[in-house]
Amino acid sequence: MATLGQALTTPESGWKRIEDTHPYISYLGKTGISTSSVYTDSHITYTNPDAIGTSKISFKFYGTKIRLITQIGGFATTVKVKIDGIIESHSQDASPVVYRGLAYEKTGLILGLHTVEIYNDTDNMGFSLDAIDVDDIGGLSAPIGAVVTSPDAGWKRYDASFALLKPNGVWGSNSNSLAYNATLIFTDKKNSLKFSFNGTKIRLLGVANNGYSDSVNVIVDGVSETFSTSYGASGYQTLLYEKAGLQNDFHSVEIINNKEIVIYLDAIDIDSAGRLYHPDEVTEIKDLAVGKRIRCHYQASSGSVGTFSGLGKETSDFIPAASSATPNGDFYWIMVEDWNKNKILVADRNVQHSISWDALNTVGVASGSGLPIKIEGVQNSIFATLRLLTGGVSVSDKDNEWEKYIANFTLNGVAGDNNVWNWQGIFSWTSTTISGTNTNRVRRGTTTVATHASGQSGAGGVGQGVGFRPVLIIESKAQYKSIIKYDNKYKKWVEGGTPATYVDLTTALSGNNMAPYSAFASSEVAGYEAYRAFNKVKDAGWQTANASGNNKGWIMLDMGVEKLVTMYAITASNNDSAIRSPKDFKLLASTDNATWVQLDSQTGITWIDLQRREFIVFNTIPYRYYKLDIIINNGNSNFTNVGEIEFYNISSPATPSSWNTISTTLPSKDTFISEGMDDLSVLDRKPTNFVETMSDNGVLGAGEVFKKSVDLKKLFEITNIKIE
């Protein structure tokens, strides 16, 4: 293990090294670069300030620890390092000079994004930076304007494509080897795009260049901000916009170009655990409506029909719009009609090329009746049939499904939009036989959406230019629904819910770091460490350091994984709790220890020793980090104490069973389907015990007589009576 002041020519195990010239590092003030083989990669950056405090080095990193590697000797004796607002100092002066020396180290940070500033506000001596060591899983975080060719640690990247984005107005796409996945989209009009995502943060990447649009709005959940793409030379995969600190939830996004000047969008980065959604996307069959879409996965070997899986899930990247002979990717089913309660869905692209019509027909896909299939994710009460669209026996035959669902369907406000249906450059097989032949089958698309052509059904018709675009018919099985008429009202029986259960989300800690849990605090003293507020012992617990102004502070628990907290409890300490316990406080939560969300706020809370109070939290999102932020205690100016903190997940409270009135008139078919009871067995009589109290009815000899009247209209089929 390296020690401060020693030469560290290479990073130790568990660390990785980042050079001083990394583009994510910002240098403010006068700087220079010295070159010599004694430095990491033969160079070092140094500051040469004109006055005190005019030079600064700043950057952000993702991780739990950091080391500053530099020349120790010949520079300032007091160099400040501010990490997330907390300032420490180190010296860069020594004799003899140490090259590639370990000048500063900070460990034990929470895994997340941290902001670092290095400066000297004591004198006008310069300071230097040779390299930065961080966690081997961490890294620096990009500033706006940086070229980011791969997502930073804690992020994942999506290609900006019309598969996930819903355009309004005319947008185009370009190819360029410098772009992410070699493609990007653009518009030079006042047009817009919409999409949704799940997570806490988002980045937009595109091309920055002088003369491009300098006024682009981003509206996230109704809140509008503006960014520019007009700066610098032409830079692909440039970070144009970043928004962090959102709740870990679904967010709607709209991007609007405010000028008739070109804007290029290349990629979208979100949380590594998040997901991007098309604005019309749903994840369950029951939520489908005409125009909505649901994601699905398809995998096949060349020339054969494959398997469908992962309905509603993001399994992998999308199958290319040009398709593949051996697909292993995702696509969308788009619902085009709800006929007689049967959902008709059409694939948004050809899921496979180089497959013959005969191969599709052999398994039943090309036939009129279709191929019954089961897709993972479809409920047992639903089955599906796979087939092809009809295509019209001739050019003049417009009464077919291609014309109805592809050519004339106005998703995005444009009939037959290629951004929706991906028909350009590749034919789609249909189930229709061309007029006047028994061997050629109708193929649609490729040149225009109205193109009508034919091809051989066998091996002669196989190639990359014709593909398999499936249709899925989801039919509801026979359903048996019941509604009870009683007292001239139509009712159903609703079973009550189970009693609430309390799940304790923590274990008794015996130290500040007890995997997977870690406890942290704004300050602590020996014997009153942070973990003592989570050790399941009702005693003095955690205490801040003895210092003026410590009538406030914070204590935090890292649970290691995200957990849903819906209640927390605080127990006062047994040490002057009336004045040391929190009076005004907040419960904060975070997924990354960088961006915090307020879950609860309390004011004016008073305590006695070892008093326990519970606080309900209206929260539906699991978080990893939970922080009790104490704004002020109950009067002590030097100490703040908390005896114990507990976190719970509470299931919904018990609800009684009851009869719900549906209607006073005969319900319709749709009402029967939506409101009717599936199972009448809940109304079956079951053995039940009743306890009744008898009254004294006089004396009989040496004994007494008791009586109780029983209403046999309410209690019948009595099988046993026990008297005690």
N, C-alpha and C positions, 0 to 999 in steps of 0.2 A: 504494500500500500504506500503510495507516494505521500511525501510530506511537503508542507509549504516551504518554498525556497529552494527545493532541489530541482535539478534538470530533469525534464520529462520529455524525452525526444520522440516518443510514440505514445498513443493513448493506451491506458491499461484496459484489461478485460472489463467489459460492461460499459465502455465509453467509446465514443467516436469523435474524430477531430474535424473541425471546420476552419478553413483558412480565413485570414484577416481580410482577404479581397472578395469574400463571398458577397454577391450582389444584395443580399438581404440585410447587410450591415450598413448603417448610416453613420457618416462622419460629418460632424458640424464644426466649422472653424477651419483654421489652417492646419493642413496635414501634409505629411511627406511619406515616402516609401524608401527604406534602406534595403539594399540587396547584399546578401552574403550567404555562404554555405552554412553559417552557424545558425541560421533561422530556419523555421519550418518552411519547406518549399522555397527556401532561399530568399525570403522577403519578410519585412515587418512594416506595419503602418504606425507612425508616431504623430503626435500632435505638437504644434509649435504655436501656442496661444499668444495673441497680442496683449491680452489682459486676463486677469483672473476670471475664471468661469466662462470663457468664450469658446472653449472647445468641449465637445461631447461625442461619445460613441454610444449609439443606441441600436437595439434590436429586440426581437421577440423570439422566444424559443418554446418548444413543446417538450416536456420531460419532467424529471424530478430532481435533477442535479446539474451543476455547471462548474467548469474550471476555466480560469483565464490563464493562458500560456503566453509568456512574453519575456523580454529582456529585463532581468532584475539587476539594476545598476545604471546610474546615469540619468534616471528620471525622478519624478516627484516622490516624496516620502509619504505623502498622504493622498491616496487616490480613492475616491468614493465609488462604491458600487451600490446602486439602488435597484432592488428587485421587488417588483410589485409594491413599491412605495416604502419599503424598509431599507434603510441605509446602513451599510457597513463600509469599512475602509481597509486598505492594505497598502503596503509600501512597494514601490518599484525602484528602490535604491539599495544597493549593497556593494560590498567590496570583498573579494573580487566579483566581477560581473558574472552572472549566471545566464546563459543563453537557453532559450526554450524552457524557462523556469516556471514552476507552478507558483504563480503569484497570489492566486485567490481561489477558494473552493467553497461552494455552498451545496449541501446535500439535504435530503429529507423534505424536499418540496412535494406538494401534492402533484400527482400526474395531471398535467394540464398546460395551458398557455401562460407564459410568464413574460413580463416586460422588464427589460434591463437597460439601465443607463450607467455609463462610466464617465466620470468627470473629476476635475480638481478645482474646488472653490476656495482653497487655502492660499495658494500662491500662483504665480504664472509659470511654474515649471511644467514641462510637457509630460505626457505619459504615452504608453504604447500598447499595441496589441499584435501578437504574433499568431495566435490561434485560439479557438474556443473548443473545449471538450464538453460534450453533453451525453445523455443516455444513448446507448447504441440503438434504442428504438425511437429516439427523439429527433429533433432537428430544428433549424431556424424557420420562422414563419414569415411569409412574403409580405412586403409592404405594397400599397397601391402603386401601380406603374411597373412593377417587377415582371419579368418574363418567368412564368411558372410552367415548365414543360411536364411536370408530374405533380400530383397533389401532395401538399405538405403533410407531415404526420398529423393524424387526427381528422383527415379529410378523405373523400372519395370523389371521383370524377365521372361525369356523364358527358357524352358528346352532345353538342347542340344540334339536334336533328328534329325533323318534323314528326318522328315517331312519338316523341314525348311532349313536344311544344305545339300549341294551337295558334297558328298565325291568323292575324286579321289584316287583310290587304295583301298586296303582292310581295312575296319574299322569294328569293332565289337561293341556290346553293352553289358553292365553288369547291374545286379541289386544289389543294396546295400541300406539298410535302411537309411544310413547316407547321401546318395546323394540326391540332389534336385529331387523331384518326384520319389525317390528311383531308378533312372536309370542314367546311364552315358555312354559315348561312348569312344572308345580308338583305338589306333593303335600303333604297335611296329615297323613300317616301315617308310620309307621316303615318307609319303603320305600327302595329303592336304584336306582341306575343303573350300568351298566357301559359302557366303551368302551376303545379303544386308540389310541395315537398314536405317530408316529415323530418324534423330535426330542430337544431337550435341556431344554425348559422348557414350562410350561403355566400358563394363567390361567383361573379360573372367574369369570364375570360373572353377576350376577343383580340382584335387588331387595333393598335393605337398608331395613329399617323397624323401628321399635320394636314389639316384640310378635311378630316373626317368629322362626323357630327359631334358638336361640343355640347349638346343638350339632349340627354337621354334620361327619361324618368324611369325609376323603379318603384313600383307600388307593392309593398309587402303588407298584407292584411289591412289594406286601406290607407297605410301611411306612405306618403310619397317622398322620395329623395331624388336628386339629380346627379349624374356623373357625365364626364366628357371622355371622348375617345380621340380628341384632336390634340395630340402632343407627341413629340419625338419622331424618330424615323419609324418606318414600317416594322412593327414588332408583333409577331404572332404569339398567341397564348399569353397575352399580357393581362395581368390582374387589373380589371377596370373598376370593380365594385365589390365591396365586402360588407356584410351585415351579420353581426354576432349578437349574442345575448337574448335570443328569442326563447320563448317557452318550448320545451321539447314536445311539439305537437304538430298538427297539420297547418301549413301556411300557404296562402294563395299569393301568386306573384304575377305581376303584369309589367312588361317592358315596353315603353313607348318612345319611339323616335320623334322628337319634337320639330325636327327640321327635314327639309327635302335634301338632305346630304347623307351620304352613305354611312351605314354602321355595319360592322361585321361582328358576329357572335360566334365563338368557337367552342366553348365548353362551359359547364356549370359544375362547381364543386359544392358539396354539402358534407354534413357529418359523416364520418366513416361508417356509422351504424344507421344512417338515414336512408331515405328512398325518395326518388323523384317520380312524380305522377303526371300523366296527362290530365288536364282539367276535367275531362269527361270520363275519367277512369273510375271504376268501382272494383272492389276486391271480392264481392260475393254475388252469386247468381241472383239472389233475391233482390238486389239493388239495381239490376239491369233494367233499363228502359230504352226506348228507341233513341238512337244517337249515342248511347253510352257504350263503353268498351271495357273488356276485362282481359287481363294478361294471361298468356298460356305458353307452355314450353313444348317444342316439337323436336324429336330426334329420329333420324332415319339413316339407313344405309342406301347406297346408290341404287336407283331403280326399283326400290321397294317402299311401300307405305310404312311409315314408322309409328311411333307412339306419342300420345299427347299426355301431358302431366302438368302439375303445378298451377292449376287454375287459380287465378287471382294473386299469384306469387311472382316475385322477381327472381327467376332462376339463373339467368345469364344475360349477356348482351342480346340485342335483337338479331334475328336472321337478316342478312343484308337485303335491301330492296331488290337487288338483282337476283336474289335467292342463292341456293347452293344445292349441289348434287348430294351432299352428305350433311344435311342441316343438323345443328345442335344448338338451338337458340330459342329466343322468345319471339312472340308476335302478339297482335291483338285480335280478339274476336270483337267485332262491332255489331251491336244489335240493330237490325234494320226493320223488324216488324214483330208485333205481338199479335199473332193470328190465333184466335180461339184459345187464348191463354198459353199458346206454344211460342217459345222465344226462338226467333230465327236470327242466327248470327253468321256473319261472313268474315273470313280472314282479311286483314288489312293489307296482305301481300301474298305473293306466291311463296308458300313455305318450303317448296322443293322444286328444283328443275331437273332435267335429264331423266324424267320418268314418263313412260308411255301411257297413253289413254287406256290401252289394253291392260297394263299392270294395275291401274286404278280400278278398272272394271272387274278384273279377276277377283278382287277382294270385296267387291260390291259397292265401292265408292261412286263409280260412274253410273250406276243403275238408278232408275227412278226411285226405288224404295230406299236406297242408301244402305250404309253399313252401321248396325247398332254398335256403339262403343261405350266404354266407361272411362271417364277422365278423373284422375286423382283430384279431389277437391269438390266433386259434384256429390251432393247429398244422396243418400240411398233412395229417397222418395222421388228422385228424378232420373230419367234415362235419356240418352241422346242418340241421334242418328247423324252419320257423316255422309255427305254427298257433294256433288258439284252443282254450280249454278247452271241454269238453262241459258242458252245463248242465242236462240233464234235460228230457224232453218235457213234464212237468207238475210241479205242486207235490209230488205224492206220489212222483215218480221220484227216488229218492235215490242211484241207481247212476250217478253221473256225477262228473267230475273237479272241478267246483266244490265239491260236497259233500265230496269226499275231501281235496282239497289246500287249499281256502280255509276252508270252514265248520268242518271238524273237525281241521284241522292244528294241533297245540298248541305252536307256537313261543311263547317267553316264558311257557310254562305255561298259556296261555289259548287255547282253541279259537276260531278265526276272529278273532283279535285285530286290530282295525282299526289299531293302531299298527304292525303288521307288513304288512298287506295293503291298507290305504288304500281300502277299499270304500265308506266312508261318503260320501254325497252325490253319488255318480256310479255309474251302471250300468256293467257290463262286458259287451260282446258275447260270446256263446258261439257255437260252431259248430252248435248244435242248432236245428232247426225246431220251433216250437210245435205241439203236437198239434192236429189239425183244420184246419190252414192251410198253404199253400205260400208265403205271402209274409211272414209274421211270424216273427221269430227270437227265441230266448230271451235275455233280459238278466238278469243277477244282481247283487245288492248294492243299494246306495244307502240304503235305510231300515234294514234289518237285513242281516246276512250271509246269512240264509236267504231273503231276498226273491226271489221268482221272478216275472218279468214278461215281456212280449213287446213288440216294437216292429217297425215296418215296416223291411224290409231296404234299401229305397231311400232317396231324398232325404227322404221324409217322416219317416224315423227318425233324421235327423241333428240333433245339437244338443250343447250343452255338458254335458248330463246323461247322455250315454252315451259310452263310450270303448273304446279298443283296448288290451286286456291280453294281450300275446303269451305264447305257450308256446314254449320252445326244446327240441328233442330233439337231443342231441349223441350221435351214434352212432360207434362205433369201426369203422374200415375193417377188412377182412380182414387178419389179421396172420400172418406166417410165422415161427415160432419153432423153434429147434433146440437139442437137448441131446444130447451125445455120450456113449454108454455105452462105458466102457473099464475093464477090470480090475474088472468087476462093480460099477462106480460110475457115477452119472450126473453128467457134468461139463460145464463151459463154459470156453471160452478167454477170458481177460481180458488185453487188450492193456495193456502197460506204459505209464507216463506218460513224458512228455518230460523231459529234464534241466532242473534249475532254472535260471532266468535272473534276473539282477540288473539292475534298472532304476534308474539314478541319477535321483533326483527333483529335483536342483538343478543349477544352472549356476554357472560361476565368477563371483562377484560382484566388482565393481570399486569399489563404494561401498555405504554403508548403505542407500541407496534406489536399486534398479536393477529397475524394473518387469519382471515383477509381484512380484519379491522385495523384502523389506525385512528388515534385520538390526537387532536391538536388544539392549541389555545393561544390567545393573544399573549399570555404570559402565564407562568406557573412557578411554584416553589416546591422544593423537595418535601415529600410527604403529602403534597396536595396536588399531584400531577393531574393532567387532563383526564387520563384513563380512569381516575378514581370516581369520576361522575358516571362511569359506565361499568362499574364492577359489581353491581347488584347488591351493594352494601349501603345501608342507610347510616351515614356518618358525616364527617366534615366534608368529604368529597373533594371537589376541585376548588382551588383558590388562586386568584391573581397574585402577582408579585406585590410586595409591600412598597408602594410608591404613590406619591401625590398624583391625583387624577385617575387612579385605578378604581373609580366608582363606576366603571364601565369595562367592557371587554367582550371577547367572544370565545366560544368553545365549539369545536367541530368534530364530527365523526365521519370518517371515510369507511363505508360499508364494504368496499371492495368490488361490489356489483350494484347495479341499480335495483332498488327496492321501493315499493309503494308504501308511503307513510300516510295514514289517514287519522292518526291520533298520536299525540306525544304527552308525556307526563313529566313533571318536574317535582322533585322532593327537595325541600329546603334542607340546608345543612344543620348540624347541631352546634354550630359555632357562631353565635351572635346573628342568627338568621334574620331577626327583625330589622336589622340595618344593613346587612351584607347581601341579602338575597335580591334577585332582579326585580325591579319595579316596572320599568318599561322595557319591552324586548320584542324581538321579531324572530320568527323561524324562517331561515333561508334555505334554499336547495339548489343544487347544481349537478350537472352531468360531467363537468370537466374541471371544476374548481377554479374556473375563470369567470364564467357568467352565472350570475345568481338570480333566482326567482324568489319573491317573497310569498310564503305559504300562509303565514299567520302573523298577527300583530296584537300585542296586549299592552295595556297601560294601567297604572295605578294598582298593581297587584301587591298585596301585603302578605306576610308570612309569619308563622311561629315555627319553632324548632321542629324539624322532621315532618312538616306538613306536606302532604302530597296533593297536587292539583293536576287534573287532566284537561287537555285542550283538543277539541275536534278540529281536524284540518279537512277542508273541502278540496281534495286533491285527487286527480285521476292519472297522474303521470309519475312513473317511478324515477327516482334520482339516486345517484351514488353518494353524494356529499350532502350532509345536513348540518347547518350551523345555527347555534343559538346566539344571536347578536344582541347583547345587553346594552341598551342605550344609557340606562342609569340604574343604580341600585337604590335601596331604601334609606340611604343616609350616610353610610361610611365612605369617607373620601379616599381611603388608601387600599381597601380590600373589597373584593367581590367574591362571594361563595355560591356554589351550587352543589347540593348534596348528591343528587342522582338525576339522570335524564334517561327516559325510556322512550322507545319508538315502537309503534304498533300499526298493524294493518287490521282494520275492522271490517268484517263482512256486513252486508246490509241488515238492518234490524228485522226481527220477526214481524210478519204480517198475518193477520187472521184470515182464515178461509171465509168466503162469502159468496152470495148469489149476486151477480151483476146483471142489471137489466140492459138488454141490447136494443129492444124496440117494443113498441106497443102495437105494431102491425106486423103482418107476416114478413119476415126478412127476405131480401132478395138473394139471388144466387151468389153474388159477390160477397154479401154480408155473411152468408153461410160459410163461404170459403175462408174469409178473413177472421170471423169471430166464433165460428162453431167449435164445439168440443171434439177433440180427436178420440178421446177414450172415456167411455161411460162407466168404466169399472171404478172410477173414483167415487161413484155414487152407491156402490155396493155396500150393503149393511155389514158392519164388522163388529165383533164382540167388544163391548165397551163396559167399563166399570163405573158405577155411580155411587157416590157416598152420600147417604141421607142421614140426618139427625132425627132421632125419635124423641117424643115428648113424654113426660111422666103422666101416667093415667091411673094412678091409685095404687093400693096395696092389695096383694092377694096372698093371704096366709102369712108365711114367713118371708115372702118375696115381694117384688114390686112389678107393676104392669107398665109397659111403655107402648106407645102407638105411633104409627106413621102412615099417612094416606099416600097411595101411589096412583098416578094418572095412567091407566092402561092404554089410553089413546096415544100417549107419548112414549111410554116404555112398554114394549111388547116383546114376545118371545123371551121372557125372563127364564133363564136356565139355572140360576144359582143365587141363593140368598145366604149371606154370612152376617151373623149378629155377634157383636163383641162390645 
